[in-house]
Amino acid sequence: MTVPKSINVAASRWPHRWAWLLTAATFPLIWWGGFVTTTDAGMAFRDWLTSDGHFMLTYPWLSSTGDKFIEHGHRLLAVLVGILTIGMVVVAYRCESRTWVRRYSLLLLAGVILQGVLGGLRIVLDERLAAMLHGCSGPLFFALCTAMVVFTSRWWQVQEVTRISDKSHQTATNSLARLAIICCGLAYLQLVVGAAVRHARYLTAPSAATIFQTAIYFHIVLAFLVLGHVLLLALKCFRQHSHRGYAVALSLLLVVQIALGMATWVVRFGVPVWATNIIGDVGLVNVSASTSMAVIITAHVATGSLIVAMSLAMALRTLRQSSFELPKFLSEQGKLLEAHA
Amino acid sequence: MKLATQVNRQLFLSLLVLGSLGCTQGEPPQFRLNMISMTSNELDSEYQQEIANVLSGLFGTPDEPFAHPATGLNQLKLDLASGPAWSDKRGYSHGLYRQHCVHCHGIDGDGYGPTAKILNPYPRDYRKGIFKFKSTFNAAKPTDADLHRVLANGVPGTSMPSFELLPSSEVESLVEYVKYLAMRGQLETELAAYVFDELGVEEVEDESGTVTEQRIPFDPSASPDQAEAVLDILSEIVAGWDEAGENVIQPAEDAIPADNRSDEELAASIDRGRELFYGVKANCIKCHGPTGLGDGQQTDHNVWNKENMDYIEATTSMADSLANADPETEEEELELDREWALLKSREEVSDTLLPVRNAVPRNLRVGVYRGGRRRIDVFHKIHAGIAGTPMPGLGAAGPGAEGTISEEDMWSIVDYVLNLPYEAPSQPQRALPTNHSNITQ
């Protein structure tokens, strides 16, 4: 992978700051969207773009309660993120010299518009599949915002890919990049399967039981796979003395996520019988729609998005330092990008 | 330009995929037939459809339920509980059952929702009209207050949560909908038996004297006799629910222990309870074990699992006998073909059933009481047993009947059971009043 040799280190910091602002505003939106599904507030309003006939920005949100407060809050926060994404495009075109970064900001804008449309489709069609797609593409948008933070960072801009004479070091770096990409892919796959677990429980078709059981089985299997790959990635990072901070953060997030996953199971389904055979009958009664239940379950969802975003950031950073022989069609794209830069 | 063209192409394809989302919008959910009832009564697909039509006419659909006047159910409550989950402009929640219950109890209330297989114990199948935790005699239905309490408190030690944070009106709507599903399920089972017993084929002689077989359709809208029979069956089912209030177990006032008993009185009652627990009449140790750990006999089944188990065993036995069948006449061959077809449908149903589980007696030493931990709850369990399970009752089977033991003795067993978590199994308390200082109230 070749990059332009001349780097403008005096470039504006605004794209990077704005990318951080956008990413920081999107994470609460992921949380809030998770709350909408956890509390099943998705159909609090049957209309979209209006809310019970009110224009979205003039709906008396602070006077509303329950699922209307939750769903409309989600809509308002989404509007804010949309505005910030438009701001990202403006800042990119005014302050960013790299054409591909400017175009990437347009991709973000398309992403947030698509996300809004998916959310609207969910309401208009009363379609749970649309809700699931919305729940999968939201974290993807969050990850893409994180990528913008990486692309606009000083680190990214001062990195130069050089042909390292020590072939084994380059091989190790390439191997790290490959593993980071696999981690990112697995993390996102796990998120999608998790979305299936969340939404399949509301299906009423005869195949609903099979879909849910398959989803939850794979969700548990993938949890072990993701954990194993992330721990291996951390080990490699420490051996190569690179990206250790990211590796530690990602590993800690995984541990927290597994704990949250177990907590989510307990607050949803109670303590499993195999566990009561070890610790004895617990007599736990989960209170449906309680705050603690909603927070634990949604925290599990939000941490999953954070893991995807962080693993993407790591994959991009390791890719930046790697030198792969790209497949022909990708290298042609790269040449086209250079020509347009 | 090349890049722009490629991006445009990919964008168009994505929009095409998204646009097809509208085409995948699901059909409204429909009630499914109780295939154990249908195949056990050897009903063909035509009769199954006719029964489905009758049920639809009498009870409606999951999105549009109908409170038939004969059921006495409240239409407004059913409307709130049924259909997809949404909120109206006043903020009232609709589709309560779909939001809170369907993922475990299923759209039919058959206890086979999407999550059922991973839960232990399985979610309740309402279709038999049998409910475990209630204040009525064993064979009687639960009262609305009983169902309300289960929803409000949840069932400790199981996946059934508490819905105490829902407004009381929403819980009432759910109770009404549970009764609706139970009545519908009970009627479905009775109709299957009625069609098997009364309908089928009849011999019809025409003017020329030729006798042919004619299928009797099940269509109450066209047959007043069938309509009357169906309504009679429904009335009998509803009567059971209406009479629940008259079947509440009222403990005798003079048998209820005083609240201000002294330690010695309590100790004496606990000792008496222990004696009965280990005695022949109550014989609690047979299932709950010699130390109350629930490690007595564990091989029995509750009625829901027993039905599945019997069905699977009967299907296996049918397969064995058909495999050895040797038809001699053409008539026997036709009959055998019909039986093979029935076996195939039974095997398909068997494959869908949840794995059979034993009814494991409760460990009484951990203080987890699924049916409620109030003294009266434990009293009800000892008096009436637990409906649908091997737990027998020691009290009267109905109003005015005689029980196995007196109510005073039942309250002593209550005292002993509630004291068990504080009694170490390896150090059984001696039945002496000097131990009363170790007893906590």
Boltz contact constraints between the chains, C-beta under 6 A:
constraints:
  - contact:
      token1: [A, 40]
      token2: [B, 85]
      max_distance: 6.0
  - contact:
      token1: [A, 40]
      token2: [B, 99]
      max_distance: 6.0
  - contact:
      token1: [A, 43]
      token2: [B, 85]
      max_distance: 6.0
  - contact:
      token1: [A, 43]
      token2: [B, 86]
      max_distance: 6.0
  - contact:
      token1: [A, 44]
      token2: [B, 87]
      max_distance: 6.0
  - contact:
      token1: [A, 46]
      token2: [B, 86]
      max_distance: 6.0
  - contact:
      token1: [A, 52]
      token2: [B, 89]
      max_distance: 6.0
  - contact:
      token1: [A, 67]
      token2: [B, 87]
      max_distance: 6.0
  - contact:
      token1: [A, 68]
      token2: [B, 91]
      max_distance: 6.0
  - contact:
      token1: [A, 125]
      token2: [B, 25]
      max_distance: 6.0
  - contact:
      token1: [A, 127]
      token2: [B, 25]
      max_distance: 6.0
  - contact:
      token1: [A, 130]
      token2: [B, 21]
      max_distance: 6.0
  - contact:
      token1: [A, 200]
      token2: [B, 114]
      max_distance: 6.0
  - contact:
      token1: [A, 201]
      token2: [B, 103]
      max_distance: 6.0
  - contact:
      token1: [A, 201]
      token2: [B, 114]
      max_distance: 6.0
  - contact:
      token1: [A, 201]
      token2: [B, 115]
      max_distance: 6.0
  - contact:
      token1: [A, 204]
      token2: [B, 29]
      max_distance: 6.0
  - contact:
      token1: [A, 204]
      token2: [B, 107]
      max_distance: 6.0
  - contact:
      token1: [A, 208]
      token2: [B, 114]
      max_distance: 6.0
  - contact:
      token1: [A, 209]
      token2: [B, 114]
      max_distance: 6.0
  - contact:
      token1: [A, 212]
      token2: [B, 114]
      max_distance: 6.0
  - contact:
      token1: [A, 213]
      token2: [B, 117]
      max_distance: 6.0
  - contact:
      token1: [A, 269]
      token2: [B, 159]
      max_distance: 6.0
  - contact:
      token1: [A, 270]
      token2: [B, 159]
      max_distance: 6.0
  - contact:
      token1: [A, 273]
      token2: [B, 120]
      max_distance: 6.0
  - contact:
      token1: [A, 280]
      token2: [B, 366]
      max_distance: 6.0
  - contact:
      token1: [A, 281]
      token2: [B, 157]
      max_distance: 6.0
  - contact:
      token1: [A, 281]
      token2: [B, 363]
      max_distance: 6.0
  - contact:
      token1: [A, 281]
      token2: [B, 366]
      max_distance: 6.0
  - contact:
      token1: [A, 281]
      token2: [B, 368]
      max_distance: 6.0
  - contact:
      token1: [A, 283]
      token2: [B, 156]
      max_distance: 6.0
  - contact:
      token1: [A, 283]
      token2: [B, 157]
      max_distance: 6.0
  - contact:
      token1: [A, 283]
      token2: [B, 368]
      max_distance: 6.0
  - contact:
      token1: [A, 285]
      token2: [B, 154]
      max_distance: 6.0
  - contact:
      token1: [A, 285]
      token2: [B, 156]
      max_distance: 6.0
  - contact:
      token1: [A, 285]
      token2: [B, 162]
      max_distance: 6.0
  - contact:
      token1: [A, 286]
      token2: [B, 161]
      max_distance: 6.0
  - contact:
      token1: [A, 287]
      token2: [B, 162]
      max_distance: 6.0
  - contact:
      token1: [A, 288]
      token2: [B, 161]
      max_distance: 6.0
  - contact:
      token1: [A, 288]
      token2: [B, 163]
      max_distance: 6.0
  - contact:
      token1: [A, 289]
      token2: [B, 165]
      max_distance: 6.0
  - contact:
      token1: [A, 336]
      token2: [B, 3]
      max_distance: 6.0
